[in-house]
């Protein structure tokens, strides 16, 4: 009996050494919009920060610890879902003065390359916003894994980056609203 158990353990270790990708396989997660957020802040009148979020987010991410270059991130937010806790301000942001949500209904990000970094993954990709596509780079940090109440595998990632409104053709009210926008992305996904 001991010999059989020892053989099984030895075989298991040998298989893990031969097939490390099977142990650390790529896993893809689909964003849960209820537990995911894209939040932003911008300086108002050179004093305080005004905060907002987008309430309609879709996307997915793939994390591959064995081969970080196989990792991916893509998400889309609907510009009409902007929420700053002020209906009048939200309507103004949706107008041609800012997001022009009718003409440009989506803000999208798609990764082009991913490499390992000290505390996560260095992601480079393109952000399309207001009819303009620009390169963006940031660190994607895994924030945890677990099971949802139904027992499904879930995982989370966070990222943040800064963009300039003027780079995307938004220049109205430049004296009142700061050009730099800090963007915070937190996505919880369910394993596909």
VEXMARGU-716921 format. One record per residue (C-alpha): residue in one letter; x, y, z. Coordinates in steps of 0.1 Angstrom, whole numbers, m for minus. Layout:
BEGIN
<rec residu="A" xx="X" yy="Y" zz="Z"/>
...
//
This chain:
BEGIN
<rec residu="X" xx="0" yy="0" zz="0"/>
<rec residu="X" xx="28" yy="24" zz="9"/>
<rec residu="X" xx="46" yy="15" zz="m23"/>
<rec residu="X" xx="15" yy="24" zz="m44"/>
<rec residu="X" xx="10" yy="57" zz="m26"/>
<rec residu="X" xx="47" yy="65" zz="m31"/>
<rec residu="X" xx="45" yy="57" zz="m68"/>
<rec residu="X" xx="14" yy="79" zz="m72"/>
<rec residu="X" xx="31" yy="109" zz="m55"/>
<rec residu="X" xx="63" yy="104" zz="m76"/>
<rec residu="X" xx="42" yy="102" zz="m108"/>
<rec residu="X" xx="22" yy="133" zz="m98"/>
<rec residu="X" xx="54" yy="153" zz="m93"/>
<rec residu="X" xx="69" yy="141" zz="m125"/>
<rec residu="X" xx="37" yy="150" zz="m145"/>
<rec residu="X" xx="37" yy="185" zz="m129"/>
<rec residu="X" xx="73" yy="190" zz="m139"/>
<rec residu="X" xx="66" yy="178" zz="m175"/>
<rec residu="X" xx="34" yy="198" zz="m179"/>
<rec residu="X" xx="38" yy="231" zz="m160"/>
<rec residu="X" xx="13" yy="248" zz="m183"/>
<rec residu="X" xx="m14" yy="225" zz="m172"/>
<rec residu="X" xx="m8" yy="236" zz="m136"/>
<rec residu="X" xx="m7" yy="273" zz="m145"/>
<rec residu="X" xx="m30" yy="274" zz="m175"/>
<rec residu="X" xx="m44" yy="306" zz="m190"/>
<rec residu="X" xx="m78" yy="314" zz="m176"/>
<rec residu="X" xx="m103" yy="338" zz="m192"/>
<rec residu="X" xx="m129" yy="357" zz="m172"/>
<rec residu="X" xx="m160" yy="376" zz="m185"/>
<rec residu="X" xx="m167" yy="409" zz="m167"/>
<rec residu="X" xx="m195" yy="410" zz="m142"/>
<rec residu="X" xx="m210" yy="444" zz="m147"/>
<rec residu="X" xx="m225" yy="445" zz="m112"/>
<rec residu="X" xx="m191" yy="440" zz="m95"/>
<rec residu="X" xx="m170" yy="459" zz="m120"/>
<rec residu="X" xx="m163" yy="497" zz="m122"/>
<rec residu="X" xx="m147" yy="523" zz="m144"/>
<rec residu="X" xx="m144" yy="554" zz="m122"/>
<rec residu="X" xx="m128" yy="588" zz="m131"/>
<rec residu="X" xx="m118" yy="620" zz="m115"/>
<rec residu="X" xx="m110" yy="654" zz="m130"/>
<rec residu="X" xx="m100" yy="687" zz="m114"/>
<rec residu="X" xx="m128" yy="713" zz="m112"/>
<rec residu="X" xx="m119" yy="750" zz="m113"/>
<rec residu="X" xx="m83" yy="742" zz="m101"/>
<rec residu="X" xx="m97" yy="732" zz="m67"/>
<rec residu="X" xx="m114" yy="700" zz="m59"/>
<rec residu="X" xx="m118" yy="667" zz="m78"/>
<rec residu="X" xx="m151" yy="658" zz="m94"/>
<rec residu="X" xx="m157" yy="621" zz="m96"/>
<rec residu="X" xx="m178" yy="600" zz="m119"/>
<rec residu="X" xx="m183" yy="565" zz="m132"/>
<rec residu="X" xx="m198" yy="546" zz="m161"/>
<rec residu="X" xx="m226" yy="522" zz="m152"/>
<rec residu="X" xx="m225" yy="500" zz="m184"/>
<rec residu="X" xx="m193" yy="480" zz="m187"/>
<rec residu="X" xx="m186" yy="448" zz="m207"/>
<rec residu="X" xx="m154" yy="430" zz="m213"/>
<rec residu="X" xx="m131" yy="401" zz="m204"/>
<rec residu="X" xx="m95" yy="394" zz="m193"/>
<rec residu="X" xx="m72" yy="364" zz="m197"/>
<rec residu="X" xx="m44" yy="358" zz="m172"/>
<rec residu="X" xx="m17" yy="333" zz="m180"/>
<rec residu="X" xx="10" yy="331" zz="m153"/>
<rec residu="X" xx="30" yy="306" zz="m173"/>
<rec residu="X" xx="31" yy="329" zz="m204"/>
<rec residu="X" xx="22" yy="365" zz="m195"/>
<rec residu="X" xx="24" yy="374" zz="m232"/>
<rec residu="X" xx="m7" yy="353" zz="m238"/>
<rec residu="X" xx="m27" yy="374" zz="m213"/>
<rec residu="X" xx="m53" yy="399" zz="m226"/>
<rec residu="X" xx="m77" yy="426" zz="m215"/>
<rec residu="X" xx="m105" yy="442" zz="m234"/>
<rec residu="X" xx="m134" yy="463" zz="m221"/>
<rec residu="X" xx="m161" yy="487" zz="m234"/>
<rec residu="X" xx="m181" yy="513" zz="m216"/>
<rec residu="X" xx="m212" yy="531" zz="m229"/>
<rec residu="X" xx="m207" yy="568" zz="m227"/>
<rec residu="X" xx="m244" yy="574" zz="m222"/>
<rec residu="X" xx="m240" yy="555" zz="m189"/>
<rec residu="X" xx="m219" yy="582" zz="m173"/>
<rec residu="X" xx="m230" yy="589" zz="m137"/>
<rec residu="X" xx="m216" yy="619" zz="m117"/>
<rec residu="X" xx="m245" yy="621" zz="m92"/>
<rec residu="X" xx="m259" yy="651" zz="m110"/>
<rec residu="X" xx="m284" yy="646" zz="m138"/>
<rec residu="X" xx="m278" yy="680" zz="m153"/>
<rec residu="X" xx="m240" yy="675" zz="m154"/>
<rec residu="X" xx="m245" yy="639" zz="m168"/>
<rec residu="X" xx="m266" yy="653" zz="m196"/>
<rec residu="X" xx="m240" yy="679" zz="m203"/>
<rec residu="X" xx="m212" yy="653" zz="m204"/>
<rec residu="X" xx="m233" yy="633" zz="m229"/>
<rec residu="X" xx="m236" yy="663" zz="m252"/>
<rec residu="X" xx="m214" yy="674" zz="m281"/>
<rec residu="X" xx="m195" yy="696" zz="m256"/>
<rec residu="X" xx="m179" yy="665" zz="m241"/>
<rec residu="X" xx="m185" yy="628" zz="m249"/>
<rec residu="X" xx="m210" yy="633" zz="m277"/>
<rec residu="X" xx="m227" yy="600" zz="m267"/>
<rec residu="X" xx="m249" yy="598" zz="m297"/>
<rec residu="X" xx="m221" yy="600" zz="m322"/>
<rec residu="X" xx="m195" yy="582" zz="m301"/>
<rec residu="X" xx="m215" yy="557" zz="m279"/>
<rec residu="X" xx="m186" yy="535" zz="m268"/>
<rec residu="X" xx="m152" yy="539" zz="m251"/>
<rec residu="X" xx="m131" yy="508" zz="m258"/>
<rec residu="X" xx="m98" yy="494" zz="m247"/>
<rec residu="X" xx="m80" yy="465" zz="m262"/>
<rec residu="X" xx="m46" yy="452" zz="m251"/>
<rec residu="X" xx="m19" yy="448" zz="m278"/>
<rec residu="X" xx="9" yy="434" zz="m256"/>
<rec residu="X" xx="12" yy="421" zz="m220"/>
<rec residu="X" xx="44" yy="414" zz="m201"/>
<rec residu="X" xx="51" yy="404" zz="m165"/>
<rec residu="X" xx="58" yy="433" zz="m141"/>
<rec residu="X" xx="69" yy="434" zz="m104"/>
<rec residu="X" xx="33" yy="434" zz="m91"/>
<rec residu="X" xx="12" yy="423" zz="m120"/>
<rec residu="X" xx="12" yy="427" zz="m157"/>
<rec residu="X" xx="24" yy="456" zz="m179"/>
<rec residu="X" xx="m3" yy="462" zz="m204"/>
<rec residu="X" xx="0" yy="482" zz="m236"/>
<rec residu="X" xx="m30" yy="487" zz="m258"/>
<rec residu="X" xx="m53" yy="512" zz="m275"/>
<rec residu="X" xx="m80" yy="533" zz="m260"/>
<rec residu="X" xx="m107" yy="546" zz="m284"/>
<rec residu="X" xx="m127" yy="575" zz="m272"/>
<rec residu="X" xx="m146" yy="604" zz="m288"/>
<rec residu="X" xx="m136" yy="592" zz="m323"/>
<rec residu="X" xx="m98" yy="591" zz="m315"/>
<rec residu="X" xx="m76" yy="560" zz="m308"/>
<rec residu="X" xx="m45" yy="565" zz="m287"/>
<rec residu="X" xx="m20" yy="541" zz="m271"/>
<rec residu="X" xx="m23" yy="536" zz="m233"/>
<rec residu="X" xx="0" yy="517" zz="m209"/>
<rec residu="X" xx="m6" yy="507" zz="m173"/>
<rec residu="X" xx="0" yy="480" zz="m148"/>
<rec residu="X" xx="m28" yy="454" zz="m144"/>
<rec residu="X" xx="m28" yy="440" zz="m109"/>
<rec residu="X" xx="m46" yy="407" zz="m100"/>
<rec residu="X" xx="m67" yy="414" zz="m69"/>
<rec residu="X" xx="m78" yy="379" zz="m60"/>
<rec residu="X" xx="m96" yy="347" zz="m69"/>
<rec residu="X" xx="m124" yy="328" zz="m54"/>
<rec residu="X" xx="m158" yy="313" zz="m59"/>
<rec residu="X" xx="m192" yy="331" zz="m62"/>
<rec residu="X" xx="m222" yy="320" zz="m42"/>
<rec residu="X" xx="m230" yy="294" zz="m69"/>
<rec residu="X" xx="m195" yy="279" zz="m68"/>
<rec residu="X" xx="m183" yy="295" zz="m100"/>
<rec residu="X" xx="m147" yy="306" zz="m103"/>
<rec residu="X" xx="m142" yy="343" zz="m102"/>
<rec residu="X" xx="m112" yy="366" zz="m103"/>
<rec residu="X" xx="m105" yy="404" zz="m101"/>
<rec residu="X" xx="m80" yy="429" zz="m117"/>
<rec residu="X" xx="m74" yy="466" zz="m111"/>
<rec residu="X" xx="m57" yy="492" zz="m132"/>
<rec residu="X" xx="m54" yy="530" zz="m133"/>
<rec residu="X" xx="m40" yy="554" zz="m158"/>
<rec residu="X" xx="m41" yy="591" zz="m167"/>
<rec residu="X" xx="m53" yy="606" zz="m200"/>
<rec residu="X" xx="m56" yy="641" zz="m214"/>
<rec residu="X" xx="m90" yy="651" zz="m227"/>
<rec residu="X" xx="m74" yy="673" zz="m253"/>
<rec residu="X" xx="m57" yy="643" zz="m268"/>
<rec residu="X" xx="m92" yy="630" zz="m276"/>
<rec residu="X" xx="m105" yy="663" zz="m290"/>
<rec residu="X" xx="m123" yy="675" zz="m259"/>
<rec residu="X" xx="m113" yy="711" zz="m253"/>
<rec residu="X" xx="m144" yy="730" zz="m243"/>
<rec residu="X" xx="m144" yy="746" zz="m209"/>
<rec residu="X" xx="m106" yy="739" zz="m206"/>
<rec residu="X" xx="m102" yy="768" zz="m182"/>
<rec residu="X" xx="m128" yy="753" zz="m158"/>
<rec residu="X" xx="m120" yy="716" zz="m161"/>
<rec residu="X" xx="m86" yy="701" zz="m159"/>
<rec residu="X" xx="m72" yy="684" zz="m189"/>
<rec residu="X" xx="m59" yy="654" zz="m171"/>
<rec residu="X" xx="m84" yy="627" zz="m162"/>
<rec residu="X" xx="m74" yy="599" zz="m137"/>
<rec residu="X" xx="m92" yy="566" zz="m147"/>
<rec residu="X" xx="m96" yy="537" zz="m123"/>
<rec residu="X" xx="m107" yy="503" zz="m136"/>
<rec residu="X" xx="m117" yy="474" zz="m114"/>
<rec residu="X" xx="m131" yy="443" zz="m131"/>
<rec residu="X" xx="m145" yy="412" zz="m114"/>
<rec residu="X" xx="m149" yy="384" zz="m139"/>
<rec residu="X" xx="m165" yy="349" zz="m140"/>
<rec residu="X" xx="m144" yy="321" zz="m155"/>
<rec residu="X" xx="m156" yy="312" zz="m190"/>
//
